[in-house]
Amino acid sequence: MSDYRQRRTEWEKKSLTPAESKDPPRPRIGVLAGGADAAPLYGPDTLPDFDAATELGFPGEPPFVRGVQPNMYRGRLWTMRQYAGFGTAKESNERYQYLLGQGQTGLSVAFDLPTQMGRDSDDDKSLGEVGRVGVAIDSIDDMRTLLAGLPLDKVSTSMTINASAAVLLSMYIAVAEEQGVPREKLRGTIQNDILKEYMARGTYIYPPRPSLRLITDIFAFAATNVPRWNTISISGYHIREAGCDAAQEVAFTLADGMAYVDAAQKAGLDVDTFGAQLSFFFNVHNNLIEEVAKFRAARKMWSHAMETRFGAKTARAKALRFHCQTAGMTLTAQQPLNNVARVTIQALAAVLGGCQSLHTNSYDEALGLPTSEAVTIALRTQQIIAQESGVADFVDALGGSYAVETLTRGIEEQANKYIARIDELGGMVSAIEQGYPQREIQNSAYQYQIEIEKKQRIIVGQNAYMQDTPKVTVMKVDPKIEAEQVARLRAFKAARSAPALSAALSKLDQAARATDNLMPLILEAVKVGGTVGEISNVLREVWGEHVETLVV
């Protein structure tokens, strides 16, 4: 080490600092863990006490720094899951059939805002939003159309749904059973992460504490009814999209996860049982090395928390398995084809970081819903990385890199400081109620934007290397679909058995006022024609609606 330090000192004397260089200072491309710029060189002196055998372990073993599977992609590639959904259930089904035909290996459903907010399409508050940012699903009949002809016993389905997740999962189970697919064969994920909605996204319905009750009911129901289903996707993605940095994304996501585990244990559930059905959802930004380090740090921290905080004993319950999506907020409307390069870098970071599932954004998403051409290029990006780049041949190819290991430690240290502060505030629910994570995210987002405006952070085509933006085809949702969806919904409601529906909703109301598990009753209501809005309204009457407090 002494010889290395002497040689490093000689190198530093020879290397040019920005002030000595003839070129102007190079703007940074990102801020690394702890808000520091990247060091010019990492080496053994930055990790003087690093011991790979004890700190890293092996892939497939706790603390899972090097991956959750012993052979990672040499055994099976990550699931290629393109996020899609728009307009009507029929249109979305056609897109799913197309994507499966192009080699996609998992479905990912985007729902419109009324569905996410527990409103039917014929609700006055849904006007103008039906089918706009996702597919409109009001009833089991819509779900039948959405899933028609899809191999539900063979394909894994992810549904980005939170406040109304229990209703949509029930509809999925009911339709699968109609198709002859038993519950135990169903594979997929519901996002079902309500805490991040209060701090970053806003599609909540009920206050936090009754929402946690509904989530733990899903955990308990799924453990015996849909054992291969991931009951929650604890999501840092939207927190990062709101403007936080990498260390905050890890900290706030894991703190949300700890709140869910704590609530489930207090409800009497076994951590090794429900812990095996937890999954995570992370963002992937442009800073490739930092993003790889972020994923490695998150796996290590979660394994440690599950073992020491919650007493998990099985490796499956300690393993942080995660889906990734490339960063929507990095896409530019200016020179949109540049986004192909951004998405490629981000996808490569996800793969090198050890994701289990990946969605790659389309280059035109800063302008509108992705066209078939754009989404195909996004899928092909994953396929080229998988089949041509060679990175899937290695397990943790960057493990042992001085830069990667230093950043992994740095992110872990910063994230643990945030988690310690959250613990001081009484846990994540209390921290959200006090506005702590919201303020931290706002401050980071503000700093990020200032850096762009001052050109301390270069965004190619936006604040540097600018030129006229070429025209690209933008997908439009036909405004007629809203009226057509409302008409279908009203016809569906008219054809139901009113007494059966009334009885089912009454039983749900009574259970919500008690402590019964609500999932069997929601499933019963769905089967007799209860809609997303009607079922959600029953719980609104009992629990009320969450009102956001101003964070200053």
ZINOR-V342263 format. One line per field, one symbol per residue. phi: phi as a letter, one per 40 degrees, with the letter a starting at -180 (. if undefined). psi: psi as a letter, one per 30 degrees, with the letter a starting at -180 (. if undefined). burial: I if it has 24 or more other ideal C-beta (glycine too) atoms within 12 Angstrom, else O. A space follows every 50 residues. Layout:
phi: ???
psi: ???
burial: ???
//
This chain:
phi: .ccccccccccccccccdccccccdccccabcdggcccccabacccbcbc bdccccgbdgbdcgdchcbdbfcccaccccbccaiagcdcccdccccccc cchcbacabbbccdcccgbccccdccdgbcgcbiccbbaccccdccbdgc cccbbcbbbcabcbcccccccccccdcccgccdcccbiabcfbcccccba bgcbbccdccccccccccdcccdbcbcccccabcbcdccccchcccccdc cccccddccccccccccgccccccccbcababcbcccdcccdcdcccccc ccdccccccbgcbcccccccbacbbccccccbccfccdcccccccccccc cccgccaabbcccbccbiccccccccccccdcccccbbcgcccbbfccdg cdcccccdcccdccccccccccccchhcccccccgccccccdcccccccc ccccgcbcbcgbbafcaccccbcbcbcccccccccccccccccccccccc cdccccccdccccbbccccccccccccchccdcccccdccccbgbcbccc bb
psi: eeeeeeeeeeeeeekkleeflfllkkklflkakggllklfkkafffifgk jeeeeealkgkkggeglfkegbffekllkjjkklklbleeeeeeeeeeee fggkglkjkklleeeeghklfgkeffkffkgegakjjelfeeeeeegkgk ifffkkkkjikdegeeeeeeeeeeeeeefgjleffkkakkegjfefefff egildlleefeeeeefeeeeeeefeifgkjfkjjjfefeeffglaeeeee eeeeeeeeeeeeeeefgglkefefffgklljlljafjeeeeeeeeeeeee eeeeeeeeefgkfkeeffkjkkllkljeffkkfkiffffeeeeeeeeeee effhlfkkkkllfgfffakkleeeeeeeeeeeeeeefffffffkjiffkf keeeeeeeeeeeeeeeeeeeeeeefgleeeeeffgeeeeeeeeeeeeeee eeeggfjkjkfeglhklkklklkkkkkkfffeeeeeeeeeeeeffljeee eeeeeeeeeeeffbglkfeeeeeeeefggkleeeeeeeeeeefakkkkkk k.
burial: OOOOOOOOOOOOOOOOOOOOOOOOOOOOIIIIIIOOOIOOOIIOOIIOOI OOOOOIIIIIOIIIIIIIIOOIIOOOIIIIIIIIIIIIIIIIIIIIOOII OOOIIIIIIIIIIIIIIIIIIIIOOIOOIIIIIIIIIIIIIIIIIIIOOI OIOOIIIIIIIIIIIIIIIIIIIIIIIOOOIOIOOIIIIIIIIIIIIIII IOIIIIIIIIIIIIIIIIIIIIIOIIOIIIIIIIIIIIIIIIIIIIIIII IIIIIIIIIIIIIIIOIOIOIIIIIIIIIIIIIIIIIIIIIIIIIIIIII IIIIIIIOIIOIOOIIIIIIIIIIIIIIIIIIOIIIIIIIOIIIIIIIII IIIIIIIIIIIIIIIIIOIIIIOIIIIIIIIIIIIIOOOOIIOOIIIIII IIIIIIIIIIIIIIIIOIIOIIOOOOIIIOIIIIOIIIIIIIOIIOOIOO IIOOOOIOIIIIOOOOOOOOOIOOIOIOOOIIOIIIOIIOOIIOOIOOOO IOOIIOIIIOIIOOOOIIIIIIIIIIIIIIIIIIIIIIIIOIIOOIOOOO OO
//
